[in-house]
Amino acid sequence: MDYTYHYDSPFGGITLASDGDSLIGLWFDNQKYFADTLEDEVFETALPIFDETAKWLDIYFSGKAPDFTPPLTMRTTQFRKEVWKIMLTIPFGRTMTYGEIADKIAKQHGLDRMSAQAIGGAVGHNSILLIIPCHRVVGTNGSLTGYAGGIDKKVKLLTMENADMTNFFVPKSGTAL
């Protein structure tokens, strides 16, 4: 059984999800792939994990880097877990490219290279936004592409984190990585 809780952020409503012990989802309301990891039976309720996550979000939206991570359970494939764990290492206010993540995954598997597009698919299906900071992943050429919460939110989040936006741009079309 899964549980949900609603959080009002400065950037819009957020739905949190838990298995009762750990966080399994965090989505901006109505975003792409919203609630895609939830079981069929879901109850809205208050839980300690939601209190802890709300505290994390309060700190984050105050413009500071939280010094803790709520317990997480990644309901996804092994490959996506590997990508999401790398995203967890991206510091507040910094970015990493799809290509850099691809290089790390390739090295983990003893490969010469890994497709940045495969990484993009894993990043795009992140079901624990903000805490697993997929908004900090950018194109090698500085393009701000592929955020399930919307590119406008990605720009706002990076701006709130005081990320150096000097060389970033929003592509006019396409989702090149």
MIMI-982387 format. One line per field, with one value per residue (C-alpha): residue number from 1; x, y negated, z negated. Coordinates in pm, 1 decimal, decimal comma, always signed. Example, Ala and Ser with C-alpha at 12.3 -4.5 7.8 and 13.67 -1.06 7.14 Angstrom:
BEGIN
pos: 1;2
east: +1230,0;+1367,0
north: +450,0;+106,0
up: -780,0;-714,0
***
This chain:
BEGIN
pos: 1;2;3;4;5;6;7;8;9;10;11;12;13;14;15;16;17;18;19;20;21;22;23;24;25;26;27;28;29;30;31;32;33;34;35;36;37;38;39;40;41;42;43;44;45;46;47;48;49;50;51;52;53;54;55;56;57;58;59;60;61;62;63;64;65;66;67;68;69;70;71;72;73;74;75;76;77;78;79;80;81;82;83;84;85;86;87;88;89;90;91;92;93;94;95;96;97;98;99;100;101;102;103;104;105;106;107;108;109;110;111;112;113;114;115;116;117;118;119;120;121;122;123;124;125;126;127;128;129;130;131;132;133;134;135;136;137;138;139;140;141;142;143;144;145;146;147;148;149;150;151;152;153;154;155;156;157;158;159;160;161;162;163;164;165;166;167;168;169;170;171;172;173;174;175;176;177
east: +0,0;+124,7;+54,1;+52,7;+73,1;+41,0;+298,3;+250,1;+576,5;+657,9;+672,4;+337,8;+182,0;+396,4;+274,0;+488,6;+454,2;+571,2;+556,3;+505,9;+876,0;+1062,4;+995,9;+912,5;+794,2;+803,0;+633,6;+515,5;+140,8;+43,4;+401,8;+506,4;+513,6;+319,4;+277,1;+408,8;+558,7;+254,0;+55,1;-313,4;-427,4;-315,4;-421,6;-356,8;-231,8;+27,6;+341,4;+677,0;+851,6;+630,4;+716,8;+1087,2;+1049,9;+848,4;+1131,2;+1379,4;+1161,7;+1120,2;+1498,9;+1546,3;+1288,5;+1446,9;+1744,3;+1969,5;+2111,3;+1952,6;+2213,4;+2019,8;+1834,2;+1510,1;+1512,6;+1451,4;+1335,0;+1390,5;+1119,6;+1278,2;+1515,3;+1874,1;+2005,3;+1790,0;+1896,3;+2259,3;+2185,0;+1974,5;+2251,1;+2492,7;+2241,8;+2234,0;+2602,8;+2544,3;+2592,1;+2337,5;+2390,2;+2604,4;+2524,4;+2640,1;+2590,7;+2416,8;+2754,8;+2934,7;+2677,9;+2713,2;+3090,4;+3047,1;+2799,0;+3025,3;+3320,5;+3106,9;+3027,4;+3372,6;+3247,5;+3416,7;+3104,9;+2737,7;+2463,6;+2371,1;+2020,6;+1992,6;+2096,6;+1835,9;+1564,0;+1670,3;+1695,4;+1354,7;+1185,2;+1318,0;+1027,7;+1182,4;+1231,9;+1433,7;+1585,1;+1727,3;+1818,8;+1748,9;+1699,6;+2079,8;+2143,3;+2209,2;+2309,4;+2679,9;+2633,6;+2461,7;+2106,7;+1844,9;+1648,2;+1433,3;+1275,0;+952,1;+838,4;+878,5;+1172,9;+1038,5;+1065,6;+1413,6;+1529,5;+1365,9;+1520,2;+1871,3;+1830,4;+1711,6;+2022,3;+2239,8;+2377,9;+2598,5;+2351,8;+2593,5;+2630,5;+2285,0;+2005,5;+1663,7;+1662,7;+1402,6;+1311,6;+1408,6;+1556,4;+1916,5;+2140,4
north: +0,0;-349,2;-681,6;-1036,8;-1383,3;-1727,2;-2003,4;-2360,7;-2497,1;-2841,0;-2674,7;-2494,3;-2192,6;-1887,7;-1536,8;-1321,7;-943,1;-679,7;-307,4;-389,1;-402,9;-584,9;-835,3;-669,7;-972,4;-1349,3;-1513,2;-1858,2;-1820,0;-1724,6;-1690,0;-1435,0;-1081,4;-1202,8;-926,4;-663,8;-446,2;-423,9;-109,9;-102,1;-149,6;-484,4;-666,5;-1028,9;-1056,3;-1218,1;-1011,7;-1087,0;-1049,7;-1325,3;-1550,9;-1487,1;-1550,2;-1869,4;-1989,6;-1913,7;-2104,5;-2401,6;-2430,9;-2383,4;-2644,7;-2892,1;-2885,3;-2665,5;-2319,3;-2074,0;-1885,1;-1557,8;-1333,0;-1162,5;-782,8;-698,5;-387,9;-401,3;-200,0;-165,3;+41,2;+110,1;-115,4;-408,6;-354,2;-386,2;-712,6;-848,4;-767,9;-974,0;-1260,7;-1247,0;-1347,8;-1673,8;-1952,6;-2228,2;-2509,0;-2297,7;-2106,4;-1794,3;-1708,2;-1403,1;-1317,9;-1329,9;-1093,0;-868,4;-858,2;-759,6;-482,6;-355,4;-334,9;-152,0;+110,6;+127,9;-21,0;-269,3;-482,0;-506,3;-683,5;-1026,3;-958,6;-650,0;-867,5;-1124,2;-859,7;-760,7;-1123,0;-1204,4;-922,5;-1034,1;-986,8;-1174,4;-1525,2;-1789,2;-1544,3;-1344,9;-1665,0;-1592,6;-1967,7;-1996,7;-1783,2;-1986,0;-1926,7;-1919,5;-2236,0;-2415,2;-2345,3;-2325,4;-2030,0;-1750,9;-1840,4;-1652,6;-1940,9;-2183,9;-2385,2;-2699,5;-2526,8;-2396,2;-2752,3;-2880,3;-2601,2;-2656,9;-3032,2;-2980,3;-2767,2;-3047,0;-2814,3;-2985,6;-3025,8;-3218,8;-2949,5;-2792,9;-2830,5;-2684,2;-2521,6;-2656,5;-2305,1;-1946,4;-1786,3;-1737,4;-1628,5
up: +0,0;+86,1;-79,6;+50,5;-97,1;+61,4;+16,0;+134,7;+274,5;+412,1;+755,3;+729,8;+566,2;+498,2;+428,9;+201,4;+194,1;-52,2;-111,5;-480,1;-566,2;-290,8;-15,7;+316,0;+510,2;+527,7;+825,4;+920,4;+960,5;+1316,1;+1439,2;+1699,1;+1551,7;+1246,4;+985,7;+1227,6;+952,6;+727,6;+661,1;+752,7;+393,4;+251,2;-64,5;-153,2;-509,8;-733,9;-804,1;-971,2;-632,9;-494,2;-789,3;-726,2;-353,2;-414,4;-640,5;-360,4;-111,7;-348,4;-376,6;-2,7;+96,5;-146,9;+92,8;-119,5;-68,0;-313,7;-516,8;-518,1;-276,2;-374,4;-337,8;+29,6;+210,4;+585,1;+759,3;+1097,1;+1307,5;+1203,3;+1480,5;+1370,3;+1008,5;+1115,6;+1296,2;+1007,8;+757,7;+965,9;+970,5;+590,1;+595,0;+786,6;+532,9;+469,3;+721,2;+956,3;+1272,9;+1451,4;+1816,8;+1959,3;+2115,6;+1780,2;+1632,6;+1939,9;+1887,4;+1520,7;+1607,0;+1887,4;+1645,6;+1386,9;+1651,1;+1809,4;+2135,6;+2365,5;+2389,0;+2299,5;+2489,7;+2350,5;+2484,3;+2261,2;+1969,8;+2074,5;+2055,6;+1704,3;+1591,0;+1740,5;+1549,4;+1210,2;+970,1;+675,1;+814,5;+629,2;+379,0;+669,7;+854,4;+1220,8;+1271,3;+1232,2;+1542,2;+1856,9;+2215,5;+2298,8;+2503,1;+2211,0;+2324,6;+2050,9;+2180,4;+2054,4;+1721,9;+1645,6;+1422,4;+1713,3;+1840,4;+1670,9;+1332,2;+1416,6;+1485,2;+1163,7;+955,0;+1091,7;+1044,2;+684,8;+623,0;+765,3;+1031,1;+1287,3;+1574,5;+1799,1;+2064,0;+2043,2;+2295,5;+2366,8;+2711,6;+2952,0;+3065,8;+3009,6;+2702,8;+2804,4;+2521,6
***
